[in-house]
Amino acid sequence: MGKRRNVQPRDYVARNRFVWDKLAKEYAETARQSWEQKEPSWGIWNIPERVVHLLPKDLRGLDAIELGCGTAYVSSWLSRRGAKVTAIDNSEEQLKTARAMQMEHGISFPLIHGNAEDVPRPDASFDFAISEYGASLWCDPYRWIPEASRLLRPGGKLAFLSSGNILMLCANDDEDIPASPTLVRDYFGMHRFEFPDSDGAVEFHLGYGDWIRLLRANSFEIETLIELRPRKGASTRYPFVKSDWARRWPSEEAWVARKKD
């Protein structure tokens, strides 16, 4: 397994927990909407799974884990499709919403309060690992990718979705101002991001070469990189990017990788 290089101090774990405990009530209603969906949809544009193809075709009987589950709506989608799911999140307040949704929908799976960089499960426990704006955004990739590799069995799949690299290069420091078509920050050296209006939250983004090297160093073979494009006229509640921008450049990207046998 590859070494953990470029690892940052873990101050971000407590900082991100504070922010998401504070934001949890704001996300409770969207959690209900997501739990009620018949078909999974991905990212800030809610692009349907039939377009994205992020999930395995057959989840029945697979041991699956969601890394940074938030309100665990993704885990609910996996569970309904026959997966045996475990979910972990850094925010206890988010997990309270997830537990309420479990009771409301009659769906039960383990919810762990913890850091997705250190999951309290044995090696090779899972066949599938997924993160949509969870560990993929709020954990250090030089910690959570080795952990995902540890948790997966040989042949297991990893799928994760986060903000696109081009968006991060063009995003304004003020999230209320939409991304411009102009580069505003450096590509080389991408890793840890802190925005002035983020209440102390820390995000992580890597360049494409760094992602490829990190995944390969941790026994993954990359199967695909999906650059999500919203339909014409699509809308999002997030002000930092407009649909016209996102139809010209990918505002979100998803990776799918397979752990080598």
C-alpha positions as CSV (number, residue, x, y, z in Angstrom):
1,M,0.0,0.0,0.0
2,G,1.2,3.5,-0.8
3,K,2.7,5.8,1.8
4,R,0.7,8.7,3.2
5,R,2.6,11.7,1.7
6,N,1.8,15.4,2.1
7,V,-0.3,14.7,5.2
8,Q,-1.5,17.8,6.9
9,P,-2.2,18.3,10.7
10,R,-5.6,17.0,11.6
11,D,-7.0,20.3,12.9
12,Y,-9.5,20.2,10.1
13,V,-11.3,17.2,11.7
14,A,-12.6,19.2,14.6
15,R,-13.1,22.3,12.5
16,N,-15.2,20.5,9.9
17,R,-17.2,18.8,12.7
18,F,-18.1,22.1,14.2
19,V,-19.2,23.5,10.9
20,W,-21.4,20.5,10.0
21,D,-22.9,20.3,13.4
22,K,-23.9,23.9,12.9
23,L,-25.3,23.3,9.4
24,A,-27.2,20.1,10.2
25,K,-30.6,21.7,10.7
26,E,-30.3,23.5,7.3
27,Y,-29.8,20.1,5.6
28,A,-32.6,18.2,7.4
29,E,-35.3,19.1,4.8
30,T,-33.1,18.3,1.8
31,A,-32.4,15.0,3.6
32,R,-36.1,14.1,3.6
33,Q,-36.3,14.9,-0.1
34,S,-33.3,12.8,-0.9
35,W,-34.4,9.8,1.1
36,E,-37.8,9.9,-0.7
37,Q,-36.2,9.7,-4.2
38,K,-37.0,6.7,-6.3
39,E,-33.7,7.0,-8.3
40,P,-30.4,8.3,-7.1
41,S,-29.3,11.6,-8.4
42,W,-25.8,13.1,-8.0
43,G,-24.2,16.4,-7.0
44,I,-25.5,19.9,-6.8
45,W,-27.4,19.5,-10.2
46,N,-29.2,16.3,-9.2
47,I,-28.1,14.4,-12.3
48,P,-29.8,11.0,-12.4
49,E,-27.9,7.8,-11.9
50,R,-29.1,6.6,-15.3
51,V,-27.0,9.4,-16.8
52,V,-24.0,9.2,-14.5
53,H,-23.6,5.5,-13.9
54,L,-21.7,5.8,-10.7
55,L,-23.1,2.7,-8.9
56,P,-22.4,-1.0,-9.7
57,K,-25.3,-2.4,-11.8
58,D,-26.0,-5.0,-9.1
59,L,-25.6,-4.1,-5.4
60,R,-27.5,-7.1,-4.0
61,G,-25.5,-8.8,-1.3
62,L,-22.5,-6.4,-1.5
63,D,-21.0,-5.1,1.7
64,A,-20.9,-1.3,1.2
65,I,-19.6,1.7,3.1
66,E,-20.3,5.4,2.7
67,L,-17.4,7.5,3.8
68,G,-18.7,10.8,5.1
69,C,-22.4,10.0,4.8
70,G,-24.0,13.2,6.2
71,T,-27.7,12.5,6.4
72,A,-27.0,9.0,4.8
73,Y,-29.4,9.4,1.8
74,V,-26.8,7.7,-0.4
75,S,-26.6,4.8,2.0
76,S,-30.4,4.6,1.9
77,W,-30.3,4.3,-1.9
78,L,-27.7,1.5,-1.6
79,S,-29.7,-0.3,1.0
80,R,-32.9,-0.3,-1.1
81,R,-30.9,-1.9,-3.9
82,G,-29.9,-4.8,-1.7
83,A,-26.5,-3.7,-0.3
84,K,-25.5,-4.4,3.3
85,V,-24.5,-0.8,4.2
86,T,-22.4,0.8,6.9
87,A,-22.1,4.6,7.0
88,I,-19.7,6.9,8.9
89,D,-19.7,10.7,9.4
90,N,-17.8,13.3,11.4
91,S,-21.0,15.2,12.5
92,E,-23.2,13.7,15.2
93,E,-25.9,16.3,14.4
94,Q,-26.0,15.1,10.8
95,L,-26.3,11.5,12.1
96,K,-29.2,12.5,14.2
97,T,-31.0,13.5,11.0
98,A,-29.9,10.2,9.4
99,R,-31.3,8.2,12.4
100,A,-34.6,10.1,12.1
101,M,-34.8,9.3,8.4
102,Q,-34.1,5.6,9.1
103,M,-37.0,5.4,11.5
104,E,-39.3,7.3,9.2
105,H,-38.5,5.0,6.2
106,G,-38.1,1.8,8.1
107,I,-34.5,1.3,6.8
108,S,-31.8,0.2,9.3
109,F,-28.0,0.1,8.8
110,P,-25.1,1.0,11.1
111,L,-24.3,4.7,11.5
112,I,-20.8,5.4,13.0
113,H,-19.8,8.8,14.4
114,G,-16.2,9.1,13.5
115,N,-13.6,10.2,11.0
116,A,-13.6,8.5,7.6
117,E,-9.8,8.5,7.7
118,D,-9.9,6.0,10.5
119,V,-12.9,3.6,10.2
120,P,-13.3,1.1,13.1
121,R,-13.8,-1.9,10.8
122,P,-11.3,-4.7,9.9
123,D,-9.3,-4.8,6.7
124,A,-11.1,-6.1,3.6
125,S,-14.6,-5.6,5.1
126,F,-16.3,-4.2,2.0
127,D,-16.9,-4.7,-1.7
128,F,-17.9,-1.1,-2.4
129,A,-17.0,2.3,-1.0
130,I,-18.6,5.6,-2.0
131,S,-18.4,9.2,-1.1
132,E,-20.5,12.1,-2.5
133,Y,-19.1,15.3,-1.0
134,G,-18.2,13.5,2.2
135,A,-14.7,12.2,2.7
136,S,-14.1,13.1,-0.9
137,L,-14.3,16.8,0.0
138,W,-13.7,17.1,3.8
139,C,-11.0,14.6,4.5
140,D,-7.4,14.6,3.5
141,P,-7.0,12.4,0.4
142,Y,-3.6,11.3,1.6
143,R,-5.4,9.8,4.6
144,W,-8.8,8.7,3.3
145,I,-7.7,7.0,0.1
146,P,-5.3,4.6,1.9
147,E,-8.1,3.9,4.4
148,A,-10.6,3.2,1.6
149,S,-8.0,0.8,0.1
150,R,-7.6,-0.9,3.5
151,L,-11.3,-1.4,3.9
152,L,-11.9,-2.8,0.4
153,R,-11.5,-6.4,-0.6
154,P,-9.5,-7.2,-3.7
155,G,-11.6,-6.4,-6.7
156,G,-13.7,-4.0,-4.7
157,K,-14.9,-0.7,-6.2
158,L,-14.4,2.9,-5.0
159,A,-16.6,5.7,-6.3
160,F,-16.3,9.3,-5.2
161,L,-17.7,12.7,-6.3
162,S,-16.7,16.2,-5.5
163,S,-16.2,19.7,-7.0
164,G,-14.4,19.8,-10.3
165,N,-10.8,21.0,-10.6
166,I,-11.7,23.7,-13.1
167,L,-14.4,25.0,-10.8
168,M,-11.9,25.2,-7.9
169,L,-9.5,27.2,-10.2
170,C,-12.3,29.7,-11.1
171,A,-14.3,29.8,-7.9
172,N,-14.6,33.1,-6.1
173,D,-13.5,33.4,-2.4
174,D,-17.0,34.6,-1.7
175,E,-19.3,31.7,-2.3
176,D,-22.2,34.1,-3.0
177,I,-20.4,35.3,-6.1
178,P,-20.6,32.7,-9.0
179,A,-17.4,31.3,-10.6
180,S,-16.0,33.3,-13.4
181,P,-14.6,32.0,-16.7
182,T,-11.2,33.3,-15.5
183,L,-8.6,31.3,-13.6
184,V,-8.2,32.9,-10.1
185,R,-5.8,30.5,-8.4
186,D,-2.9,28.1,-9.1
187,Y,-3.4,24.6,-10.3
188,F,0.0,23.3,-9.1
189,G,0.1,22.7,-5.4
190,M,-3.7,22.1,-5.0
191,H,-4.5,20.3,-1.7
192,R,-5.9,22.1,1.3
193,F,-8.4,24.9,0.7
194,E,-9.8,27.4,3.3
195,F,-12.2,30.1,2.1
196,P,-12.8,33.3,4.1
197,D,-16.5,32.9,4.5
198,S,-16.4,29.1,5.3
199,D,-16.7,29.5,9.1
200,G,-13.4,27.6,9.5
201,A,-14.2,24.6,7.3
202,V,-11.4,23.0,5.4
203,E,-11.8,21.4,1.9
204,F,-9.4,19.2,0.0
205,H,-8.8,19.1,-3.8
206,L,-6.1,17.5,-5.8
207,G,-5.0,18.0,-9.4
208,Y,-5.5,15.1,-11.9
209,G,-2.0,13.9,-11.9
210,D,-1.9,13.8,-8.1
211,W,-5.2,11.9,-8.0
212,I,-3.9,9.3,-10.5
213,R,-0.6,8.8,-8.6
214,L,-2.4,8.6,-5.2
215,L,-4.9,6.0,-6.4
216,R,-2.3,3.9,-8.1
217,A,0.0,4.0,-5.1
218,N,-2.8,2.6,-3.0
219,S,-3.5,-0.4,-5.3
220,F,-6.3,1.1,-7.3
221,E,-6.9,0.8,-11.1
222,I,-8.8,3.8,-12.4
223,E,-11.9,2.8,-14.4
224,T,-13.3,6.1,-15.3
225,L,-13.5,9.8,-14.6
226,I,-17.0,11.2,-15.0
227,E,-17.3,14.9,-15.7
228,L,-20.8,15.9,-14.8
229,R,-22.7,18.3,-17.0
230,P,-26.1,19.6,-16.0
231,R,-29.0,19.7,-18.5
232,K,-29.8,23.0,-20.1
233,G,-31.7,25.3,-17.7
234,A,-30.8,23.2,-14.6
235,S,-30.7,25.0,-11.3
236,T,-29.0,24.6,-8.0
237,R,-29.5,26.1,-4.6
238,Y,-25.8,26.8,-4.3
239,P,-24.8,30.3,-5.5
240,F,-21.1,29.6,-6.3
241,V,-21.7,28.4,-9.8
242,K,-24.3,28.9,-12.5
243,S,-25.7,26.4,-15.0
244,D,-24.4,28.3,-18.0
245,W,-20.9,28.0,-16.5
246,A,-21.3,24.3,-15.6
247,R,-22.4,23.5,-19.2
248,R,-19.2,24.9,-20.5
249,W,-16.8,23.4,-17.9
250,P,-17.3,20.6,-15.4
251,S,-18.3,21.9,-12.0
252,E,-18.3,18.4,-10.6
253,E,-16.4,15.2,-11.3
254,A,-16.7,11.6,-10.1
255,W,-14.0,8.9,-10.1
256,V,-14.5,5.1,-10.1
257,A,-11.6,2.9,-9.3
258,R,-11.1,-0.8,-8.7
259,K,-8.8,-2.3,-6.0
260,K,-6.4,-4.7,-7.7
261,D,-6.7,-8.4,-7.0
